[in-house]
Amino acid sequence: MGAQAVTQANFKDVVINSDKPVLVDFWAEWCGPCKKLAPTIDEIAAEMGDAITVTKVDVDSERGLGAMFQIMSIPTLLIFKDGVKVDEIMGARPKAEIVAKLKQHI
């Protein structure tokens, strides 16, 4: 299963109230690096889906969420644990780097 799309309407339920760490990928359709990163995010969701929740936020349709978390450039990956942002990854990073950061919070 790939990353779950999240909106302002379900962000609290899916991300903040999650009992597992949550990776949130802030992206946009027109963003080249975001598109390059998307398969990696889906691989992480497939491989780590039991331990974490993987979500994505389209910053064009969910401007409020982008503003709330002060997303200045995309892709930006935020890691939440127990409803709090605990880590941030800027740009299209290698899969191993993203996984290593996630494992710190499991």
Backbone as a ProteinNet text record, in pm:
[ID]
protein_1_A
[PRIMARY]
MGAQAVTQANFKDVVINSDKPVLVDFWAEWCGPCKKLAPTIDEIAAEMGDAITVTKVDVDSERGLGAMFQIMSIPTLLIFKDGVKVDEIMGARPKAEIVAKLKQHI
[TERTIARY]
84	0	88	51.1	130	93	143.9	117.9	-28.7	-84.3	-223.8	-232.8	-318.9	-339.4	-411	-361.4	-418.1	-461.5	-574.7	-627.1	-640.2	-673.7	-693.9	-806.1	-904.9	-1019.6	-981.8	-885.5	-852.9	-711.9	-639.8	-501.1	-492.1	-582.1	-576.9	-597.2	-698.9	-726.7	-612.2	-560.6	-460.8	-320.4	-282.1	-143.9	-130.8	-204.6	-188	-230.1	-340.6	-392.8	-337.1	-239.7	-184.9	-109.3	-124.1	-48.3	88.6	116.8	247.3	311.7	444	506.1	448.6	441.4	381.8	480.3	502.9	581.2	482.5	499.7	412.3	497.2	463.2	534	455.5	511.2	449.9	503.6	413	451.5	353.7	383.8	292.7	310.7	204.7	203	311	339	432.7	578.7	602.3	736.6	813.8	916.9	998.2	1060	1131.8	1190.8	1086.1	965.6	857.6	818.8	806.4	768.8	878.1	1002.1	1114.6	1113.8	1072.2	1071.2	950.6	841.2	715.5	730.3	800.8	814.9	889.1	985.2	1059.5	965.8	880.1	784.2	689.9	644.8	556.9	629.1	758.3	837.7	848.3	875	885.3	751.8	640.9	507.8	487.9	528.8	511	599.2	721.8	818.2	800.7	757.7	753.1	610.5	512.7	373	320.5	383.2	338.9	386.4	500.4	560.9	528.9	500.9	474.2	354.5	302.4	199.8	265.2	244.3	302.9	190.3	202.4	98.5	161.7	74.9	123.5	20.3	71.2	-13.1	20.4	-78.7	-63.1	-73.8	38.1	39.6	-44.9	-75	-160.9	-307	-354.6	-493.4	-509.2	-399.9	-405.2	-311.2	-334.2	-247.4	-242.6	-354.1	-360.8	-261.7	-250.4	-154.9	-11.5	14.3	148.6	187	92.1	118.1	134	50.9	54.8	192.8	254.7	384.8	499.7	471.1	571.6	656.2	587.7	655.8	697.6	827.8	880.4	927.6	968.1	1012.8	964.8	947.4	904.6	999.8	1016.7	949.1	1006.4	919	956.4	886.7	962.4	907.9	911	798	791.3	761.8	822.3	795.5	726.1	610.6	534.9	535.9	545.3	532.6	452.1	351.9	262.6	205.2	171.8	106.2	195.3	327.1	421.7	523.5	558.4	662.9	796.6	863	989.2	1108.3	1082.2	1193.7	1146	1242.1	1212	1322.8	1284.2	1380.7	1346.8	1441.8	1419.2	1474.5	1397.3	1445.4	1431.6	1459.1	1453.4	1580	1569.3	1684.4	1684.4	1798.9	1804.9	1716.8	1665	1576.8	1641.8	1767.7	1836.3	1838.3	1855.3	1858.4	1720.7	1615.4	1479.4	1447	1478.1	1450.8	1527.6	1653.4	1734.1	1670.2	1622	1557.1	1429.2	1351.9	1228	1254.3	1357.6	1388	1424.1	1473.1	1505.4	1380.3	1263.4	1140.1	1043.6	1087.1	999.1	1019.1
-118.7	0	124.3	222.7	344.8	445	564.4	671	713.2	745.5	787.9	939.9	986.5	1130.6	1184.7	1297.2	1357.7	1500	1539.7	1674.7	1741	1868.8	1938.8	1872.1	1817.1	1755.4	1630.7	1551.2	1426.6	1425.6	1537.6	1542.5	1504.2	1558.7	1530.1	1381.2	1322.5	1180.5	1092.2	1120.9	1032.1	1055.1	1182.1	1213.8	1238.9	1336	1377.3	1267	1198.6	1096.1	956.7	944.2	812.6	753.3	621.4	553.4	507.4	534.5	501.9	631.2	632.7	749.2	767.9	892.6	923.9	1005.8	960.7	1036.6	1113	1246.3	1328.5	1390.1	1357.6	1407.6	1526.4	1646.8	1765.2	1777.5	1776.5	1768.3	1849.9	1859.5	1920.9	1852.5	1854.5	1788.3	1842.5	1972.6	2038	2027.9	1965.8	1962.2	1838.8	1861.2	1751.1	1663.6	1722.6	1640.5	1562.5	1619.7	1549.4	1422.4	1435.3	1319.9	1213.5	1258	1164.9	1089.9	1159.4	1101.1	1009.6	1030.4	958.3	805.4	742.7	596.1	551.5	631.7	600.5	604	705.5	717	596.7	554.9	438.1	310.2	297.9	181.3	178.3	293.7	301.6	262.3	309.3	273.4	122	60.7	-83.4	-162.2	-116.1	-190	-166	-45.8	-9.9	13.9	-21.4	8.9	-45.8	-150.2	-203.4	-116.2	-50.6	26.3	175.2	225.2	368.4	388.2	509.1	548.7	646.7	626.2	713.6	789.5	922.8	1007	1110.8	1175	1282.5	1394.5	1516.9	1635.2	1713.7	1732.8	1814.7	1961.1	2033.4	2170.6	2266.6	2231.4	2317	2309.8	2190.3	2177.7	2194.2	2181	2192.1	2303	2422.9	2536.5	2562.3	2538.1	2560.3	2474.7	2348.9	2259.3	2301.2	2339.7	2386.9	2508.3	2600.2	2721	2686.8	2596.8	2559.5	2507.6	2431.8	2372.4	2447.8	2568	2657.5	2588.3	2521.8	2453.3	2559.3	2581.4	2684	2626.4	2500.6	2436.6	2292	2238.4	2098.8	2022.2	1893.9	1816	1842.9	1840.3	1843	1725.1	1649.4	1535.6	1570.5	1556.1	1576.2	1442.6	1419.5	1298.1	1340.1	1280.6	1307.6	1183.8	1205.5	1096.7	1149.4	1073.7	1114.1	1253.1	1283.1	1407.8	1529.3	1509.6	1620.8	1600.6	1709.7	1700.5	1676.3	1566.9	1531.7	1539.1	1547.7	1553.1	1610.9	1657.5	1720.5	1685.5	1652.5	1621.3	1710.7	1790.9	1884.6	1825.9	1836.4	1794.9	1646.2	1607.2	1466.1	1397.7	1325.2	1258.8	1110.4	1045.4	901.4	822.1	711.7	627.2	586.7	547	500.9	609.7	733.6	844.3	864.5	856.5	872.5	758.5	635.9	518.7	528.9	570	582.9	682.4	795.9	894.7	837.9	765.9	707.5	606.9	526.1	421.4	481.1	604.6	670.9	695.7	695.3	731.7	615.6	496.2	377.9	318.8
0	0	0	-78.9	-88.6	19.5	2.8	98.2	90.6	205.2	215.5	200.9	112.2	96.7	220	271.2	390.9	358	415	397.3	533.9	532.8	658.7	739	668.7	735.1	814.9	765.3	836.1	895.3	887.5	936	1083.9	1165.5	1309.1	1335.3	1271.4	1292.9	1246	1126.3	1065.5	1122.4	1142.6	1181.7	1331.9	1382.7	1522.6	1619.4	1590.1	1681.7	1655	1565.3	1532.3	1650.5	1666.5	1772.1	1720.9	1592.7	1533.4	1484.4	1467.3	1402.7	1262.4	1217.4	1087.4	1004.3	881.1	783.5	696.5	689.3	605.7	494.9	371.1	253	197.2	209.9	149.8	7.2	-91.1	-232.2	-316.8	-447.8	-544.4	-679.4	-757.5	-888.4	-981.8	-975.2	-1066.6	-1021.5	-906.4	-846.1	-894	-977.7	-1030.1	-922.5	-824.5	-718.1	-638.5	-623.5	-552.7	-628.1	-760.9	-843	-839.3	-834.3	-827	-693.1	-587.6	-453.6	-430.7	-503.2	-479.1	-474.9	-570.5	-562.8	-437	-393	-270.1	-150.1	-145.6	-35.3	-35.2	-152.6	-161.8	-120.5	-154.8	-111.9	40.2	99.8	246.2	309	250.4	301.5	295.5	184	167.8	265	285.6	367.2	516.9	555.5	697.6	746.3	664.7	695.5	826.6	881.3	1010	1125.5	1106.3	1215.9	1209.9	1089.8	1072.4	979.3	980.7	884.4	787.3	658.4	557.1	487.6	488.3	430.2	338.2	258.2	172.5	169.4	157.8	153.7	27.5	-58.2	-178.1	-134.7	-138.9	-86.7	-169.9	-294.3	-375.9	-329.6	-299.7	-256.7	-105.9	-31.7	114.8	163.1	113.9	149.2	299.9	367.3	512.2	588.3	549.3	616.1	586.1	461.2	426.1	509.2	526.2	605.2	752.8	802.8	944.5	984.4	894.6	925.3	857.9	809.3	751.8	645.4	553.2	443.5	341.5	330.4	240.7	107.6	109.2	-14.2	-11.2	-130.2	-138.4	-229	-209.8	-107.2	32.7	130.2	271.1	336.9	412.5	486.5	634.5	700.8	845.2	910.1	1025.3	1102.3	1232	1256.7	1378	1466.1	1597.2	1693.2	1810	1849.8	1959.1	1934.7	1809.1	1775.7	1764.9	1777.2	1775.4	1662.8	1593.2	1491.1	1560	1525.1	1589.5	1494.4	1363.8	1269.3	1136.8	1056.6	929.4	830.5	709.2	603.6	484.8	442.8	332.6	203.2	95.4	-35.6	-59.2	-182.4	-220.9	-172.5	-62.6	-1.5	-37.9	-24.5	-53.1	43.9	-5.9	74.9	206.7	202.6	323.8	431.4	389.3	484.6	549.7	469.5	521.4	618.1	578.7	663	794.3	788.6	911	1008.1	954.6	1040.5	1100.1	1019.6	1069.3	1181	1163.4	1262.7	1398.5	1399.8	1527.1	1610.4	1545	1614.5	1633.1	1596	1611.8	1749.4
[MASK]
++++++++++++++++++++++++++++++++++++++++++++++++++++++++++++++++++++++++++++++++++++++++++++++++++++++++++

